Amino acid sequence: MCGRLSQYRGIHDFVAALNIPNALINYAGERPFEFYNAAPPAQLALFHQEGQFLRADMVRWGWRPTWAMDRAASIKARVDRIAHNPFFRAIWPHRAIIAIDNWFEWVDEGGPKKQPYLIRRKDRAPILCTAIGQYPHAEHQPDAHDGFVFISADSKGGMVAIHDWQPVTLSPELAREWLNPATPEKRAEQIMLLHWEPTEAFEWFKVDRPVGDIRNQQSSVINPISDPFV
């Protein structure tokens, strides 16, 4: 998974995709986000469950523990290592969902520059990605050390022509179980290791190279310049 994505819909579109009936505690705003070309350390809308409520906050993409401030912040963590990695020990219990519209990858196709691809769901629904982090909640006010990381996994070969790692994405049912504080840690680990969505749920296509400039936040960066690959 590369460090670039889109999160352009509004918070209620993502809540509808999660299909959680309980009230929303919304600190992310009501307007569409319109992040077409987001990169770390962008502030993105992150969901977690607080008691019986779903809560949304704007949280920095990227995190590191306070004892590792001399190291670069991580933006993702490998699914096969995260539960037992000392670097992420403090945030492993703090499960979250980052809902996105698509992500980007760059592929070396032999030209002078790598070719960017956009990856999205075939049904165009929001992509519900597993994450862990340090974020605001009832007992923790916003902090300069807040941040989150995606959980990423081997793409099982189906998307290997684009990239060999992808975010661990879940169905709405499993995303709700992942978010639920009552879900035991062992079950959460099982969900992220075994039950993520298959490559067949996605399609990808070439987009134009201006997406490589993170200053370019125009909606045109998500326009295809090829037919979808599946």
ChimeraX attribute file (.defattr): number of C-alpha atoms within 10 A of each C-alpha:
attribute: neighborCount
match mode: 1-to-1
recipient: residues
	/A:1	23
	/A:2	15
	/A:3	16
	/A:4	20
	/A:5	22
	/A:6	25
	/A:7	24
	/A:8	18
	/A:9	18
	/A:10	16
	/A:11	23
	/A:12	15
	/A:13	14
	/A:14	21
	/A:15	18
	/A:16	12
	/A:17	16
	/A:18	22
	/A:19	13
	/A:20	16
	/A:21	11
	/A:22	9
	/A:23	10
	/A:24	18
	/A:25	15
	/A:26	16
	/A:27	14
	/A:28	20
	/A:29	14
	/A:30	10
	/A:31	11
	/A:32	14
	/A:33	16
	/A:34	15
	/A:35	20
	/A:36	24
	/A:37	26
	/A:38	23
	/A:39	19
	/A:40	16
	/A:41	16
	/A:42	16
	/A:43	18
	/A:44	25
	/A:45	25
	/A:46	26
	/A:47	29
	/A:48	27
	/A:49	21
	/A:50	16
	/A:51	11
	/A:52	13
	/A:53	15
	/A:54	21
	/A:55	22
	/A:56	27
	/A:57	20
	/A:58	19
	/A:59	24
	/A:60	23
	/A:61	26
	/A:62	22
	/A:63	24
	/A:64	24
	/A:65	20
	/A:66	10
	/A:67	8
	/A:68	10
	/A:69	11
	/A:70	9
	/A:71	10
	/A:72	10
	/A:73	18
	/A:74	18
	/A:75	23
	/A:76	23
	/A:77	20
	/A:78	17
	/A:79	18
	/A:80	15
	/A:81	11
	/A:82	19
	/A:83	19
	/A:84	10
	/A:85	13
	/A:86	12
	/A:87	18
	/A:88	20
	/A:89	13
	/A:90	14
	/A:91	22
	/A:92	19
	/A:93	16
	/A:94	17
	/A:95	21
	/A:96	28
	/A:97	28
	/A:98	25
	/A:99	27
	/A:100	22
	/A:101	20
	/A:102	23
	/A:103	24
	/A:104	26
	/A:105	20
	/A:106	19
	/A:107	15
	/A:108	12
	/A:109	9
	/A:110	8
	/A:111	8
	/A:112	7
	/A:113	11
	/A:114	14
	/A:115	18
	/A:116	19
	/A:117	25
	/A:118	25
	/A:119	23
	/A:120	22
	/A:121	16
	/A:122	13
	/A:123	9
	/A:124	12
	/A:125	15
	/A:126	22
	/A:127	27
	/A:128	25
	/A:129	22
	/A:130	26
	/A:131	30
	/A:132	26
	/A:133	27
	/A:134	25
	/A:135	25
	/A:136	19
	/A:137	14
	/A:138	7
	/A:139	5
	/A:140	10
	/A:141	10
	/A:142	14
	/A:143	11
	/A:144	8
	/A:145	15
	/A:146	19
	/A:147	29
	/A:148	31
	/A:149	24
	/A:150	27
	/A:151	24
	/A:152	23
	/A:153	21
	/A:154	18
	/A:155	19
	/A:156	12
	/A:157	12
	/A:158	15
	/A:159	20
	/A:160	12
	/A:161	10
	/A:162	23
	/A:163	18
	/A:164	14
	/A:165	17
	/A:166	25
	/A:167	25
	/A:168	27
	/A:169	25
	/A:170	22
	/A:171	16
	/A:172	17
	/A:173	11
	/A:174	19
	/A:175	23
	/A:176	20
	/A:177	17
	/A:178	26
	/A:179	21
	/A:180	20
	/A:181	18
	/A:182	9
	/A:183	12
	/A:184	13
	/A:185	15
	/A:186	9
	/A:187	12
	/A:188	19
	/A:189	17
	/A:190	12
	/A:191	18
	/A:192	23
	/A:193	13
	/A:194	9
	/A:195	14
	/A:196	20
	/A:197	18
	/A:198	13
	/A:199	15
	/A:200	11
	/A:201	12
	/A:202	20
	/A:203	18
	/A:204	23
	/A:205	20
	/A:206	22
	/A:207	19
	/A:208	17
	/A:209	14
	/A:210	14
	/A:211	22
	/A:212	16
	/A:213	10
	/A:214	13
	/A:215	11
	/A:216	14
	/A:217	17
	/A:218	13
	/A:219	14
	/A:220	13
	/A:221	19
	/A:222	23
	/A:223	12
	/A:224	15
	/A:225	11
	/A:226	12
	/A:227	10
	/A:228	16
	/A:229	11
	/A:230	14
